Amino acid sequence: MKRFYFCLSLLLCHYSLSYGFRKETSLFQSIPLTATVPLAEALKDLGKLYKVNFLYEQTTVNQKKVVLNKTELKGKKIEEILTGLLTPLKLGWYKIDEKNYSVYPLDKSQKSNSSNTEHNNSISNQPAIDTLTNARIIGRVMDEFKKPLEYVTLTLRRTVDSSFVMNALSDSAGRYQFAGIKMGDYKIKASVLGYIQLTTASFNLNSKDRLTIPAIALKPLSETLSEVRITASRPLVETKSDRLIMNIENSAMATGNSLQLLKSAPFVRISADNNITLQGKRTMILIDNKPVPDASLQDILQTLPSGNISKVELITQPSAKYDATYGAVINITTKKSTIEGVTGNVRAEGSMGLYGKADLNSSLTFKRKNLTLFGTAGINKSDNLFRVNTERILGNGDSPDILTSDLNRLADTKLYNFQTGADLAIDKNQTIGLLINGNSLRANGPWTTTDKFSKQGAGIDSILNTNTNFNLKLSTYTYNLNYHLTTDSGKNELSVLATFTPFRRNLFQYFPSELLNSSGEVIRTPPVYQTVNTSHINVYIAQIDYKRNLNQQWTLETGLKYQKTDSKSTVDYEINKNNQFENDPAYSNNSRLSEIIAGAYGILSKDWKNDKLQLGFRVENTRAVFKGFFNQNYFNAFPSFLYQHTFNENYNLSFSFKRAIARAPYYDLVPYTVFVNKYTIEQGNPSLKPEYDNIYTISTNIHKLNLSLSYTSAKDMIAMLPNSQDYATKITYFSRQNLSKSSDLSFNLFYPLRINSWWETQNSGNILGYTKVQGQVLGSSYLLSSVHSDFRSAQIFKLSQNIKLQVDAYFWTRYTQDLSKYSGYKNIDASLLLDIMSGKGQVRLSGNEIIFKRNDYYQNNDFGMYRSHNIYNSDSRRVSIGFTYKFGKNKFSSPEKKAGNEDALKRL
């Protein structure tokens, strides 16, 4: 198997390298031998040829033409070509990084220097400097929240006469530098779209040593700058060393809710019960760097419209900074504003399948001087249909019992969510913030089950109809107080936070039933029973994080975290006796669980010109007390490692390792009992142990092709499986249990391709994988293994300046998970985006599962005396229409805050 993967990797690398060469050649040959073309068109061709982006104002290149000579291009570096093209047009250029170049007009003094001085300081003649190693003057640019600002133009001028010396642009970390500067007095002017221009006080450069300028903090403008048009295209998906970034804001697929949006994300799989995984790893979901609890994950994602999302980070190789519980992280960043005044949007959407859904939400931000107030609110009203068809074979004899169940749940659901907060800049280095958010769910309706009994090969013996009614109330709130301090020109960062999260859940179920014979006649009416399940969980968090930028581009990050959880759960099972409900202690319980996790982490990283190294180490001590059942106290260490080497601008290779832990959800550690129906009962398991994963990844970027080979070895994997079978009553009891070991080897691919100016495609998937799972069920050992594959291809069409169309095609082969076999599926989604009202309005039309039949999920189990075949389906084939109206000023990303309760909320 290893040889097979090795050979496959070589073949794909060879193909992508040869393809990249052929494509580059064809682009070169498409340029005429000598042609006079508009400058914008010439930059576009150069961008394709050299695989770079150009950033400029539209007015800078309007009405300008250049002579493009193919023979002069061949064999030359892009820096030489830009100098030859731009200097006669009185334009300059600057290399921001390996993929981005800035083009801008030269001012008068710079033009004079360019024409009259042999050794001038024109940007077009300045060598591109990739690091700060040889810089004479260095510094950083930040916004009012001490977050780095990129693409800021820094102009160095002499103090005596304000004459121009040179320009620089800040990078993604807000850093800038000026090299080869003579001693003297200088000042720096900083300017960028959307922020107030600032000129520093005069400073003196009096030695050959580097001079570090105090951090420049820019404030946002209080007026709209919509009349300035910036030409800078950002790809739909960006590839980084440890993550992929989906830029959602202008995507046609930003329709429906965020759960629907994630279905179109590369490497994301959403199961029949809406469990979200990234590259098959246990995945943490964050919204604006704040966690989403498992218990209300689906509800929260359904109330968050994708039209309110700016970007989605798919972090496939998270560092030790993130809780050790996860092998992957998905961070959803919403749109916010830090512009002076009032900004916001209102969004409405409706969809229809077999049943309808409606969403209404709004966001609002007010900023004045050092104070920012923000808030969002939304409501979702829907009828959610969920069906499960199950066939169970009980026993191994010649005529085993057959139990066929048809479960239908139609939930009248109302979801409410809100978020409100404030940020106060105490001074230029300190910020304090308050954040409160909440989610509330109300759902009720029929939950009917039809159970048919028979012997294998014989007709139906009897039928049990159960007309259950349920009522669910669930709420999650988060109260967060945070403080951020920056010192020493941004070299030191300190963050302190305190968080309190209460979680409440109340589920009432009522079970009246009738037993019929094969002819439909009533045999008897079983006793009616009802259950009330309640959970009260409080999570308290205290956390401190510190970051220090050391010399020679070394960076140290460290932090401490204390988390305390108090959980109280009750199960009341009542049966109707003589027209009165009486508690049955056999199925009722009252339990309390207390858990304390104390953790610390350290990360040491360094960036060289062509290499990146990150070493991380996290330690956690866990103490869990469940009165009357167990008292656990255990210590764990979680190392992590990432190394990347860049061979050239088109090729890099990286290696990473991470150890992770998956603790059981709090609810599953208590001896609860939930009746799914009369013959299916779920129970808690206080003896559950944590799952441990070791994740190894090798990845490479070849031109735009990203390849990765990931191997995960797991011990004590947690899975929901049958733990006992009562053959007399036909009741099967399920609980989460530990499997002995499992492993997965997956070869992943991501390849974006722009076919022409109006058509691009994004292709991703697990090209080939192999999974093996081993464990005990009902007293016997079982081993399952399978080869699996999945692929997704998105076609994005820019039909006009205001219309975009995206079509997603996807398929999954059969796969193995948790000692169960699952079927594959395939389908096509499509979405159309229309910009109206001069960009203030957007209309989105979409359809899900529009070509093939509705996606049904098949699950098969074979545990000897217990065999089952399940079919899951929901109201997933839908058409949707949504409208968004934006008001106020231009939008700029606000700082993201972490509440610190990532691990705790995921276990609720």
N, C-alpha and C positions, 0 to 999 in steps of 0.2 A: 504493500500500500504506500509506503514512504517513497519507494522508487517511482511509483506512478505519479504522485504529487510533484516530485522533483522534476520529472520529465515534462509534466504538464506546465509547470512554472517556466521552464526553459523555452518551451514552444510559444507560450503567450508573450514572454519577453521578446523573443525573436520577432514574432509577428508585429508587436506594437512598435518596436524600433524600426523595422523595415517599413511599416505603414507610415510612421512619422516622417521618414526620409522621403517616401514617395509623395506624401502630401505637401511637404515643404518644396519639393521640386516643382510640383504642379502649380503651386502658388507663384513661384518665381517665374515660371514660363508664362503665366497669365498676364504679366506686365509687358506691354509693348517695348520694343527696343529703345525708343525715345519717345516720350509723350509729355505734353503739357496738361496737367490735371489740377483740379482744386486741391489746396493744401489738406483739407479735411479728408479727401479721398486718398491722398498719398499717405497720410498718417494711418488711415484704416488699413491700407495694403501692407504697410510696414508692420503694423500690429499683428496681422495674420502671419506674416513671414517670420517675424522674430518672436512670436508668442508673447507679446507684451501689451499693456494698456497705456493710452495717452489721456491725461487729464488736462482740460483747458476750458476757458470760457468761449462760448460760441462766437462772440464778437472778435476774439483774438484771431480767428482763422477765416472769418468771412471775407469774401472778395479777394482772397490771396491764392495765387497759383504758383506751382513749381514745375520745373522740368525734371522728370524722373527718367534716368538713363539706366537701363538694365545692366549694361556692361560695367557701369561704375558701382553698382550695388554688389556685384559678385565678389565674395571673399572679404568684404569690409565689415567691420564692427558697426553696430547700430549707432554708437556714439559719433563715429566719423561721419556717417550719413546725415545724422541730425544737425551736426555743425554746418555741413555744406548746404543743407536745405534751408535752415532757419536763419542763419546769420545775415544773408542778403535781405531777408524780410524784416530785419530788426526785431527778431524774436530770439528768446533764449530757451534753454531746456535744462532740466535737472533730473537726475536719476534718484527716485524715491527709494526703490528697492529693486529686486531682480525682475519684478513683473510690472512696475509702474514708473512712468516718466511724466513730468510736468512740462507743459509748454506755456510760455507767458511773454508779454511784450517787455522789451528793455526800456528803462527810463532814459532820460537825456544824458545823464552823466555816464551811464553804462554804455550807451551808444558811442559817446565820445571816446571813452576808454577803449572800446572795441575797435575803433577805426584808427586811433592815433598812437596807441601804446603797443610796443612789441610784446611785452609780457603783461597782458591785461587780465582783469578779474571777471570778464564776462562768463556767465554760467555755461555758455556753450563751449568754453575752452577749459572749464574746470574739470579735473578728473573726478569720476564718480567714486565716492568714498563709502565703503560698505560698513565700516565699523568706526568706533570712536577712538581707535588706538592712536592715530597720528593727529587728532584734532587739536587746535590751539585754543578755541573757545567752544565750550559745550554747555548745554542746558536742556531744560524740559519745558513743554507747554502743557497746561492743564486747564480744565474748565473750572467753574466755581465749586464743583464738588470734588476737586482734586483728582479727577479722572483724566488720563492722557488724551490729548487732542492730536489727531493725525492730519496731514496735509495742510498744516498752517504755514503760511509764507513768512519767513523771518528775513528781514532786510538789515544788513549791517551797514551803518553809516558812521562817518567820522564826526566827532562832536564839534569840531571847530567850525565846519562849514556845511554839515549835513550831507556831504558828498557821498555818493554811493560807493560801497566797497564790493559786496557780493550778496547773493540771496541763498537761502537754504529752505528746505521743506522738512517739517517734522515727520517722524516715522510713526508706526502703529503704537509705540510706547511713549509718544510725545517728545522723543529726543530729537535734537538738532545739533549741528556742529559747523564750525567754520575753520578751514585749514589754511596754512601758509599766510598768516596774518602778521604784519609788521607791528612792532610795539607802538603804543599810542593810546589816545582816548577815543572811545567808541560808544555808540548806543545802538539798540536793536528795536526795530519796529516789527510788531507781530500783527498779522491780519489773516482772517479766514471768513468765508461766507457764514453769516448768521451770528457773528460775534463782534463786539465793539473793538475797533483797532486800538492798540496800546503801544506806546513807546517807552522803553525803560529809561531809568536815570543813567547818566553818563558813568562809565567805568573805565579803568585804566589797565591796559595790558603792558606789563613792564618786565616780563621775563620770558624765557623760552619754555617755561612749564605751562601745562594746561590751566586755563582759567575756567572755573565752573560758575555760571551765572545763576543767581537765585531763580527758582521756578517762576515762570510767567503765567499768571492766572487771568484768563479772558472771561468776560461777562457776555451773555447773549444780548443781541439787539432787541429793542422793544418795538421794532417795526418789521413789517413783512418785506422780504426781499424776493418776492415771486417774479419781479421783472428781470432778474438775472438768471440766465439759463446756463447750467453747467452740463457739459457733455462728459460723462464718466460712467460707463456701463459697468454694472456689477453683475457677475454671473449668478444664475439661479442657485447654483450649489458651488461653494468654495471648498477646496481641499486643504487641510492643515495636517501637521504631523500626527496629531492625536485626535482629530475630529473632522467632521464635515459640517458646513454651515449652510443651511437653506435660507435664502433671502426671500421672504414671503410677501413683503409689502405689495409688490406689483405682480404677484403671481396669479394666474387665472384660477389655480387650484385653491386659492384662499377663499373657499366657499364652504358653507355649512359650519360645523363646529370643529374644534381642534382635534377631536378624536378622528373625524373624517380626514382632516388634513394629514395626521400622522400616518394614515394608511398609504399615502402617496410618497412618504419619505423613504430615501434609500436605506436598505437593510433593516427596516422596522417591520415587525410581524405582530399582528393583533389577532389573538385567538378567538374562539367562539365565545368565551366568557370574558372577552375584552382585556385579557392579560397582555401587556405591552412588553416586548423584548427588542433589544437592539443587537443585531448579529447573534441572536440566540442567548445572550447573557442576561442575568438578572439586572434590571434596569431601574435606576432612580429617575423619577419625573420631577423636574423643577419648573416653576413658573416665576420668571424674573428672579432666578436663583433662590426661590423659596420652594420647599417640597410640597408634594401633593399626597395626602394619605391614601393608602390602598383602598380603605373601606369606602371612600367617596370619590375615588379617582375618576371613574366613568362619569359620575354626575357632574363633577367640576369641569371636566373636559367638554362635556356636552353644553355647559352654560358659557364656555369661553368661545366666542365666534372666531373663526380663523381670520376673518377680516380685521381683527384687532391685534393680530400677531405681526411683529416686525421680522423676526428671524427665529429659526430653530437650530440649536447646536446639538449635533449628534456626536457625543464624546465617546469614542470607542475604546480609548486608553486613558481613563481618568487617573489622576495623580493621588498621592497619599493625603492630599488636602480633603478629599471627599471621604465620607464615612466608608469603612471597610466592607459594608454590607453589599456593595454593588460592583459589578464588573463593567457596567456601562452607565452613562448618564445622558438624559435628554433634557436640555434646558430650553424652555419656550420663553422668548422675550417679547413682551407686549409693547405696543406703541404708547409712548408718553411724551410729554413736552417739558422743556425747561426754558421756554421763551417767556419774556415778560408779558403779563396780561392773561387773558382767558383763552384757552384752546380746548378742543374736544371733538367728539363725534357722536352721532346717533346711528344705530344700525338695527334694521329689522329684516327678518328672514322667515320664510315658510317653506315647508317641504311636504311631499305627499308620496306615500307608498300605499300599503293597504290602509294605513291610518295616517293622520296628519300630525305635524309638529310646527310650533311657532316659537320664535325667539325675538326678544326685544332687549336691547342693552344700550348703555351710554357710558362715556367716560368724559371727565372734566378735569382740567388742571388750571390752577390760578397761581401766578408767580408775581411777587413784588419784592424787589431788592433781595434780601437774604432769606426770605421766607417763601416756601413752595407748599401749596396745598393741593392734594389730588384725590380723586375718588372715581370709582367705577361701580356700576350696579347693573344687574341683568335678571331676566326671568325667562324660563323655558317651560312651555306647556306642551305636553305630548301624551299620546297613547302608545305605549311600548308593548309590542307583541314578542313573546319568547316561547318557543316550542321545543320540546324534547320528546323524541320517540325512542323507546328503549325495548329491547328484547333480551331477557335474561334466561339462561339455561342453568338450572340448579340441579346438581348431582351428575354422576358419571355412569349410571346404569343404562339398561336397554331403553328405558322409558323415563328419562329425567323430566322434571317439572319445567314448564315453560310459563314465564310471566311476561306479558307484553303490556307496556305502559305508554299512554299518550298524555303528556302534560302540556297544558296551555295556560300561559299567564298573560293577562292583559292588564297592564298597570296604567292607571290614570295618574300621571306624574307631574308634579310642579317642583321646579328647581329654582331656588333664589340664591343669588350671590352678591356680595358687595366687598369693596375694598376702599379704605380711606386712610389717609396718612398725612404727615407733615414733615418737612425737612427744614432745619434752621441752620444757616451758616453762622456760627458764633463769631468767627473771624476767618481770615484767608486760609487758615490751616486746620480748623475744627468744624465738624458738622455733627449735629445731633438729630436723630429722626425717630418718629413714632409711626408704627404701622399696625392697623387693625383690619383683619379680613374675616369674612364668614361665609359659610355655605350651609344652606338648609334644604332638605329634601322631604317632600311629602308624597307618598305613593300609596294607592289602595286599588282594590279591584278583585275580580275573580281569578282563582288559581285552580282550575279544574283538572282532575286526573281520572282517566279511565283505565282500569287494570283488568286484563283478561287472563284467565287461568286455563291451562290445558296440559295434557301429557304430549310429549313429542310424538308426532305422527297421528294424533287424535284430534277431534274437534274441540271447540271451546266448551269448558266445563261450567264456568261461572264468570260473572262480570261485576266489578266493584266500581261504582261511580262515586267520586268524592268531589263535592262542590265547595272547595275551600274559598274563604274570603280572607284577605290579609290587609293589614294597615301598618305601614312603615313610616317612622319619623326618625330622621338622622340629621345631626348638625355637627359642624366642625368650626371652631373659631381659633384665631391666632392673634395674640397681643405681643407686639415686639417693640422693644426700646433698644436703639443702637447708637453708637458713638464712633466717629472716625477722626483720626488725627494724622496729619502729614507734617514731617519735619525735615530739615536739612535738604531743602530744594527737591523734595520728593524721594530722597534716598531711603527714608524710613516711613513706614505706614503701620498704624496701629488701629485695630478694629475691636470693639467690645460690644457684646449684645446680651440681652436677656429676653427670654421668650416663655410665654405660658400658653399652652394649647389644651383646651377642654374638648373632649369628644363624647357625644351622647348618641345612643342608638336604642330604639324601642320598636320591637316587631311583635305584632299581635296576629295570630292565625286561628281560624275557626274551622273545624273539620267535620261537617255532617256528611254521611254517606249512606248508600243503599247497596245491598248485595242482590244481584239478579241471576237467574239461571240463563241457559243458552237461548231460551225463547223470549227473554226480556221480562219475565215475571219476577216480582219481588220475593226473595227467599226470606230475608230478614233485614232489619235496620240495626247496624252496629251502634254501640254507644257513641254519642258525640263527645269529642274532646277539643280542648283549646289550649294554646301555649302563649306565654308572654316571655320574650327574651329581651333583657335590658343590659346595656353596657355603659358604664361611666368610667372614662379614662382621662386622667390629668397628666400632662407632660410638662416638666419644668426644665429649662435649659439655661446654662450660663456658659459663655464661650468667649475666648480672646484669641485673636490672630495677629501675628506680627510679621512684617516683611522688611528685609534690609537689602538694598542694592550695594554689593561690595565692590571692591576694585577689580579691574580687568574683567568686567561683565559677569562676575559671579553673583548669584542671588541666593539669599537664605530666607526661607519661609518656615515659620513654626507656630504652634498654637496649642491651646488646652481647651478641653470641653468636659463639662459635667452635665449629666442628664439623669433625671429622676422621674420614674413613672409609677403612678398609683392606679391600679385597675380594679374595678369592682363589677362583677357580672352575676346576674341572677337568671335562673330558668324556672318558670312556674308552669308545671304541667297539670292541667285540671281535666277531670273526666266527669261527664254528666251521670249522676246517680240519683234516681228518683226526682228528676227535674231540678236538681241542684248540683252545681259544679263543685267538686271536692279535689283538693290538691293530692297528687300522687307523688310521694317522696322518692319512688324508684326512678322517676325521670326528672325530678326537680333538684336544684342545687343553688347554693349561694357561695361564691368564691371571691377571694381577694388575692391580688398579686402585686408585689412591689419589686421594682428593678432599678438598680443604679449602675450606670456605665460611666466610667471615668477614662478619658482618652487624651493622648498627646501625639503630635506629629512633628516631623521635621523634613524639609525638602531643600536640597542643595542642588542648584542648577547653574549651568554655564553655557553661553553661546559663543562659539568661535566663528570664524568666517564661514567655514564649511561643515562645522560639527556642532551638535547640540547634545548635552548630557543632563539628565535629571535623575537624582537619587532620592528616594523617599522612604521614610520609615514611620509607621504608625503603631502605637501600642494602646491596648484597651483592656481594662479590667471590668468584668461584669459580675454583679452580685444579684441574684434573683431569689426571692423568698415567696413561696406559695404555702400559706399556713395549712398545716396538716398533710402536705404532700411532699415538698422538697425545699431544700436550701442549697442553692448553687453558688459557687464562687470560683471563677476561672479567669486566667490571664492569657491574652493572645498578642502576637506580634505580626504585623502585616507589612512586609517590605514591598517596594515597587521600584521599577527601573525603566528608563527610556534613553536610548541612544539613537541619534540620527546623523548620518553622513550625507552631505550634498556633494555629488560629483560635479555637477554643473547645473545651470538653471533649469534643465529639463529632466534631471535624474537624481533621485535620492533614495536611500535605503535606511530603514529604522528597525530596531529590535526593542521589545518591551516585555516586562513581566509584572504581574500583580497578583497578590494573594488576597482573597476576599472571604467574608463570612456572611451567611444568610441565617439570621435568627428567625425563629418561628414567630408568626404574628401573635400578639398578646392574647387575642381571643381564643386561639387554638391551644394555649397552654392551660386553659381551665376546663374542667369536665362538663362542658355544656352539652345540651341535647337539642337538636333542631329537627323537626319532622318535615322533610321535603314533601313526603306523602306518607300514607299508611305503611308502605313497604320499603321506604328509603329513609334512613335516619342518619344524620351526621352528628359526630361526637367530638369533643375536645380530647387532647392527648397531652397530659402533664409531663410525660416522659420524653417528649420531643427533644432532640439534640440539635445544635446548630449545624448547618451545612458549611463545608469549607471548599473553596475553589482555588485552583492554581491556573492562571491564565497566561499563556505565552503567545506572542504575536510577532510576526515578521511582515513588514509592509514596505512597498516601494511605489514611487511615483515616476512614471516614464512618460515624458511630455504631459498629457492630460490624463493618461491612464493610471488609475490607482489599483494596485493589487495587494492583497493581504492574506496571509496564512495564519489561522488562529487555532490553537489547541487548548482546550479546557478540560482539566481533570478534577472531578468533584467527589467528595466523600460525604456520606450521610445526606444525600439529596432528599429534600422534603417533597412528598407527593401525597395527594388525596387518593386513598385506595381502600378497598373493603377490608375490614379487620375481623369480622365475624359474620356468620350466616346462620339464621334460624330456619331450618328446613320445615319445621312444623307450621310456623306462622308465615313463612315466605319473606320475612323481614331481613334486609341486608343492612348491616351497620358499617358506615364509612368513617374514617378519620385520617388526618394527616400523619404519615409515617416516614421513618428514615429508611432510604434504600442504602445498600452497602457501598456501591460506587457507580460512577458513570463517567463518560468521556465523550468529547465531540471534537472532530477535526473538520475545519471549514476553510474553503478557498473562496475568497470574496473579490468582487470586481466592481469598480466604479469608473465609467467612461463617459464624459460629456463631449459633445461634438457639435460645433456650429457648422451647419451645412451651407447656409448662405445668410444674407442680411435679415431674412424674415423667418428662418426655420432653424431651430436647434433641437438637440435631443439629449436626454440624460438617461444613461443605462446603468443599472446596478443590480447586484444579486449575489447569492451564494452559488457559484458555478457548480461546485461539487462538494459534498460533505459526507461525513460518516459518523454515526452516533451509536454508542453502545451503553446499555443500562443494565444493572444487575441488582437484585434485591429479593427479599422474602415477602410473600403474600399468602395469608391463610395457612401459615406453617410450612410452605414449600418454597424452594428457590427457583427463580426465573431469570432468564437472560434474553434481552431483545437487542437487535442491532439492525441498522438500515442505512442505505445510501440515500441522500436527499439533495434536492436542488431547488432553487427559486430564482426568479428573475423579474425585473420590472423595467419597462421602457417608457419614458415620457417624451412625447412629441409636442414642442411648444412652437406655435405659429404666431407671428406678429402680423396680423392681417392689415392693420393700418396703425396710425399713430395712437389711436384711442381704443383699438380692439385687439384682444389677445385670445387665442384658443389653445387649450392644452388637452391632449388625449393621453391617458395612461393605460397601458396594457400590462397585465401581470399574470404569473402562474406560479403555483407551488406543486411540487411532486409530493407523493406520500412520504411521511416521516414518522419517527419514533420519539416519544416523550413520556417520561414517568411510567415506563412499562406498559404504555398504551400505543396502539398504532392509529395514526390519523390519515385521513384521505387528503388528496390534493385538491386544488381548485384553480379556476382561471376566470378572468373577466376583463372588462374595459370600462373605465370611467372617463368622463369628459366634462370640461368646464369652459365657459365663455365669459370674458371680462370686458366690460365697456366703461370707459371713462367719460363722464358727462359733466355738464355745468362747469366747464373750464377747470376740471380736475377736482372740484369740491365734492362731486358725487361719483359713486361707482355702483354699477349693476353687475351682478354675477348670476349666471345661469349654469346649472350643473345637473348631471345625471350619474348615478352610481349603478354599476352592474347592468349596463344597458344593452349588451350584445348577447351573452350566453344566459343560461338560466340562473336564477338566484343562487348565491353561494351557500351551500349547505355543508356542514362539517360532520364527518363520520369518524367515530371513535370505536375501536374494537379492543376487547380485553379477553384473555384466555388464561384463567388461573385454575384449570383443572375442574374442581367441583363448582366453580363459578365462572360462567362465560357471559359476555354481554356485547351487544351491538347498539350504539347510540347514534342518533341523528339530531344535530342541533341546527336550528335556523331561527332567523329573526326577520323583521320587516326592513331588510337592508337594501332592496331595490327601490330607489327613490329618485324623484326629480325635485330640484330646489331652485328658489329664486331669492336673492337678497339685495338689499339696497343700503348703502352707507353714505351718510352726509357728514362732511367735515366742516367745522367752523372754527374761527379764530385764526391764529397766525401759523407760520410754518412750524413743522414738528422736528424736534431733535431728540435723540435718545437720552433718556434720563439715566442716572446711575442705577445699577442693579444692586439690590440688597439681599443678603441671605438671612433667614430667620434662625438658622442653626438647628432646626428640628427635623433635618432630612431623614435620618434613620428612624426616629421615633414615629413620625407620621406615616412612613411606609408600612409600619407594623400594626397600625390601628385597624 
